[in-house]
């Protein structure tokens, strides 16, 4: 949100508090705005609506943390979503190419649990065990800042063997079928070139 959203935020937040018969002060309104400032007003509206409609917690007046939980999900939800992205990357990019995920925590966790290449080489049955490690590490990083350096990309076999780094496959573009097809053609050609050079 920006300062232009303060008035609308005040209306939405105050209306929610009125629903719960709670009084709101300018100080608490300012604190709530500051805590939620990196979300847009529609996300906040959706988060408040989700909280109000929740059978488990909807009877309690929401705090900023409740709205964030509605917007982002729980730590387990986020870790499971991240793992789904990793599996998609493993099956669509593989060990040969480098990859860049749209979530820097994924890079950090994969480096901690052995790296991209070793993860891609695991059998499906072994990936189920790695999933537990991944989710555990991911959730741990959600609650504390990263102190270690995190790589911008996760290097594949080709980049690990070369001094120059090729362009990584960006996860955000993986759903574009043209890029997937082009990536597979490039990967196939690189393998053939390697075989010819032996």
VOGU-3710 file (C-alpha; in Angstrom, 3 decimals, decimal comma):
1> xxxxxxxxxx> 0,000/0,000/0,000  0,964/3,606/-0,363  -0,086/6,731/1,499  -2,922/7,074/-1,036  -4,442/3,884/0,414  -4,495/5,089/4,032  -8,049/6,390/3,897  -9,449/3,232/2,296  -7,432/1,077/4,700  -8,808/3,049/7,669
11> xxxxxxxxxx> -12,365/2,510/6,415  -11,887/-1,235/5,867  -10,027/-1,824/9,139  -12,513/0,285/11,143  -15,502/-1,480/9,578  -13,985/-4,829/10,514  -13,430/-3,714/14,103  -17,006/-2,373/14,248  -18,222/-5,812/13,161  -16,562/-7,199/16,303
21> xxxxxxxxxx> -17,817/-4,288/18,461  -14,232/-3,174/19,071  -12,967/0,380/19,361  -9,955/1,406/17,322  -7,471/4,189/18,023  -5,366/6,158/15,575  -2,246/4,522/17,033  -3,486/0,967/16,485  -4,687/1,910/13,003  -1,234/3,326/12,174
31> xxxxxxxxxx> 0,473/0,190/13,525  -1,786/-2,079/11,496  -1,159/-0,026/8,344  2,607/-0,187/8,892  2,518/-3,956/9,497  0,552/-4,546/6,293  2,078/-1,858/4,081  3,771/-4,270/1,659  0,401/-5,777/0,641  -2,048/-4,035/-1,655
41> xxxxxxxxxx> -5,454/-2,960/-0,405  -7,279/-5,745/-2,285  -5,090/-8,390/-0,628  -5,937/-6,875/2,753  -9,654/-6,866/1,947  -9,416/-10,529/0,908  -7,396/-11,381/4,025  -9,934/-9,718/6,309  -12,819/-11,451/4,520  -11,054/-14,808/4,811
51> xxxxxxxxxx> -10,511/-14,266/8,532  -14,117/-13,197/9,141  -15,447/-16,236/7,255  -13,178/-18,739/9,004  -15,137/-21,119/11,270  -12,029/-21,663/13,431  -10,924/-18,077/14,070  -13,637/-15,857/12,617  -15,200/-15,158/15,997  -12,077/-13,230/17,090
61> xxxxxxxxxx> -11,173/-9,718/15,967  -8,304/-9,923/13,432  -4,811/-8,617/14,024  -2,285/-7,914/11,239  -0,735/-11,375/11,695  -4,140/-12,963/11,056  -4,476/-11,035/7,796  -0,941/-12,023/6,724  -1,766/-15,659/7,450  -4,847/-15,380/5,244
71> xxxxxxxxxx> -2,826/-13,763/2,440  0,290/-15,935/2,521  -0,940/-19,121/4,155  0,792/-20,941/6,974  4,478/-21,812/6,973  3,535/-25,362/6,030  1,420/-24,110/3,107  4,291/-21,990/1,800  6,823/-24,804/2,228  4,547/-27,267/0,415
81> xxxxxxxxxx> 4,047/-24,802/-2,441  7,819/-24,311/-2,659  8,363/-28,084/-2,765  5,815/-28,385/-5,588  7,861/-25,824/-7,550  11,024/-27,835/-6,895  9,417/-31,053/-8,160  8,184/-29,242/-11,245  11,705/-27,952/-11,849  13,230/-31,404/-11,372
91> xxxxxxxxxx> 10,843/-32,980/-13,877  10,890/-30,180/-16,460  14,454/-28,829/-16,254  16,505/-31,619/-14,730  20,090/-31,830/-13,553  21,775/-30,714/-16,780  20,545/-27,120/-16,804  20,723/-24,375/-14,234  17,489/-23,015/-12,798  16,370/-19,815/-11,125
101> xxxxxxxxxx> 13,306/-20,100/-8,893  11,050/-17,163/-8,093  11,557/-17,761/-4,355  15,061/-17,186/-2,980  14,365/-19,459/0,009  14,145/-22,401/-2,390  17,721/-21,753/-3,523  18,922/-21,516/0,057  17,235/-24,746/1,148  18,355/-26,742/-1,902
111> xxxxxxxxxx> 21,956/-25,690/-1,273  21,609/-26,823/2,366  20,251/-30,251/1,435  22,873/-31,094/-1,169  22,429/-28,915/-4,235  20,402/-28,940/-7,422  22,291/-31,657/-9,288  22,213/-34,172/-6,436  18,526/-33,457/-5,818  17,684/-34,050/-9,487
121> xxxxxxxxxx> 19,530/-37,378/-9,479  17,402/-38,852/-6,670  14,866/-41,573/-7,421  11,198/-40,782/-6,869  11,157/-42,866/-3,675  14,139/-40,897/-2,327  12,488/-37,578/-3,148  9,736/-38,346/-0,623  12,360/-38,381/2,141  14,031/-35,223/0,813
131> xxxxxxxxxx> 10,649/-33,508/0,887  10,605/-33,752/4,687  14,087/-32,221/4,915  13,151/-29,485/2,476  9,943/-28,528/4,283  11,671/-28,560/7,670  14,508/-26,299/6,464  12,122/-24,020/4,569  9,868/-23,497/7,582  12,924/-22,789/9,726
141> xxxxxxxxxx> 14,055/-20,066/7,338  10,631/-18,426/7,326  11,001/-17,545/10,986  14,560/-16,208/10,864  16,592/-14,143/8,429  19,112/-15,905/6,218  22,666/-15,329/7,370  24,455/-17,348/4,682  24,985/-16,221/1,109  22,291/-17,540/-1,175
151> xxxxxxxxxx> 23,063/-18,266/-4,847  21,131/-16,395/-7,539  20,825/-19,594/-9,556  21,128/-23,298/-8,877  23,793/-24,620/-11,228  23,164/-27,653/-13,379  25,779/-30,163/-14,539  26,731/-28,147/-17,627  27,442/-24,973/-15,648  29,277/-26,897/-12,940
161> xxxxxxxxxx> 31,682/-28,263/-15,570  32,245/-24,976/-17,410  33,860/-21,745/-16,339  31,236/-19,652/-18,133  27,686/-19,811/-16,865  24,831/-20,296/-19,307  21,491/-18,585/-18,889  19,411/-20,440/-16,264  15,873/-21,577/-16,878  13,659/-19,259/-14,874
171> xxxxxxxxxx> 10,891/-21,046/-13,001  8,503/-18,165/-13,634  8,749/-18,864/-17,370  8,505/-22,640/-17,168  4,778/-22,604/-17,761  5,418/-21,038/-21,156  5,376/-24,094/-23,422  7,635/-22,451/-26,008  10,430/-22,005/-23,500  10,092/-25,591/-22,304
181> xxxxxxxxxx> 10,295/-26,874/-25,880  13,251/-24,602/-26,677  14,986/-25,644/-23,456  14,589/-29,337/-24,292  15,948/-28,790/-27,818  18,938/-26,862/-26,465  19,575/-29,487/-23,794  19,386/-32,267/-26,383  21,800/-30,444/-28,703  24,260/-29,824/-25,857
191> xxxxxxxx> 24,268/-33,528/-24,966  24,903/-34,462/-28,604  27,785/-31,973/-28,822  29,343/-33,434/-25,691  29,115/-36,926/-27,117  30,730/-35,788/-30,367  33,579/-34,074/-28,507  34,502/-37,207/-26,559
//
